[in-house]
Amino acid sequence: MTESEKIPATDCIYLRNGKYYCKYMYDDIYQIKASERNCIVFLSPDKLTRLVLAIPLIELIGFLPKDIFIRVHRSYIVNAHYIDRIIGNRLYIGGVAVPIGREYKEAIYSRLNIIGA
């Protein structure tokens, strides 16, 4: 199969889980946090189900659709579908607070349907 014949996965991503690659739907990913040279992918809002990837956040963000995922801090990417509320410099996903970096706040507000900001 040539490069042009490959069908891009538009609703999922394949991530390394141990010795194999596993398919994860974008809707299964709540947030991603940078941790040293790794990324922690949270697959539940309470952060209990997670996957550690040996890839820097700056590289991983290039594989994610920009209409679903938003970089909100130098160490965090979130799935915009799961943002419940924004209070001050924090947003909440399932009751879990995620910091909003000053340099990302304007971009977040412009991407979301925020009225009266």
C-alpha positions in Angstrom: 0.0 0.0 0.0 1.5 3.3 -1.0 1.4 6.5 1.1 -1.4 8.0 -0.9 -3.6 4.8 -0.5 -3.5 5.0 3.3 -6.7 6.1 4.9 -6.2 8.5 7.7 -7.9 7.7 11.0 -10.2 10.7 11.6 -11.8 9.7 14.9 -9.0 7.9 16.6 -5.3 7.6 17.3 -3.1 4.6 17.9 -0.9 4.8 21.0 1.7 2.5 22.3 0.5 0.6 25.3 3.3 -1.6 26.5 4.6 -3.8 23.6 1.6 -3.1 21.3 -0.4 -0.2 19.8 -3.9 0.2 20.8 -6.7 2.3 19.2 -8.1 5.1 21.3 -11.1 7.2 20.1 -10.5 10.9 20.5 -13.6 11.0 22.7 -11.9 8.6 25.1 -9.1 11.1 25.8 -10.0 13.7 28.5 -6.7 15.4 28.9 -2.9 15.1 28.4 -0.3 16.2 30.8 3.5 16.7 30.1 5.6 14.9 32.7 9.4 15.4 32.1 10.0 13.8 28.7 6.8 11.8 28.7 3.1 12.5 28.3 0.4 11.1 30.5 -2.9 10.5 28.6 -5.9 10.5 30.9 -8.6 8.2 29.7 -11.1 9.1 32.5 -12.1 12.4 34.0 -10.9 11.4 37.5 -7.4 10.7 36.2 -7.5 7.1 37.4 -7.2 5.5 34.0 -4.1 6.7 32.2 -1.4 5.8 29.7 2.2 7.0 29.8 3.8 7.7 26.5 7.5 8.3 25.8 6.9 11.4 23.6 7.2 15.1 24.5 3.9 17.1 24.5 5.1 19.3 21.7 5.4 16.3 19.4 2.1 14.6 20.5 0.0 17.8 19.9 0.9 17.6 16.2 -1.0 14.3 15.9 -4.2 15.5 17.5 -7.0 17.3 15.7 -7.0 21.0 16.6 -10.8 21.2 16.5 -11.1 18.8 19.4 -8.0 19.4 21.5 -6.8 22.7 23.0 -3.5 23.5 24.6 -4.4 25.3 27.8 -1.1 25.4 29.5 2.5 24.6 28.7 2.0 21.3 30.4 -1.7 20.5 29.4 -3.8 19.7 26.5 -7.5 19.1 27.0 -10.4 17.7 25.0 -12.7 20.7 24.5 -15.8 18.4 24.6 -15.3 17.7 28.3 -14.7 21.2 29.6 -17.5 21.7 32.2 -16.7 25.2 33.5 -14.0 27.8 33.7 -13.4 29.7 36.9 -10.6 32.2 37.0 -7.4 30.6 35.7 -8.7 27.0 35.9 -11.0 24.9 33.8 -12.8 21.8 35.0 -13.2 18.5 33.4 -15.4 16.1 35.4 -14.7 18.1 38.6 -10.9 17.9 38.1 -9.1 21.3 37.9 -6.7 22.0 35.0 -4.6 25.3 35.1 -4.9 27.8 32.3 -1.7 29.5 31.3 -1.8 33.3 30.8 -0.5 33.0 27.2 -3.2 30.5 26.3 -6.3 32.1 27.9 -7.2 34.4 25.0 -6.9 31.5 22.5 -9.1 29.3 24.7 -11.8 32.0 25.0 -11.8 32.6 21.2 -12.1 28.8 20.5 -15.0 28.2 22.9 -18.4 29.8 22.7 -17.9 32.1 25.6 -20.3 35.0 26.0 -19.6 38.0 28.2 -15.9 37.3 28.6 
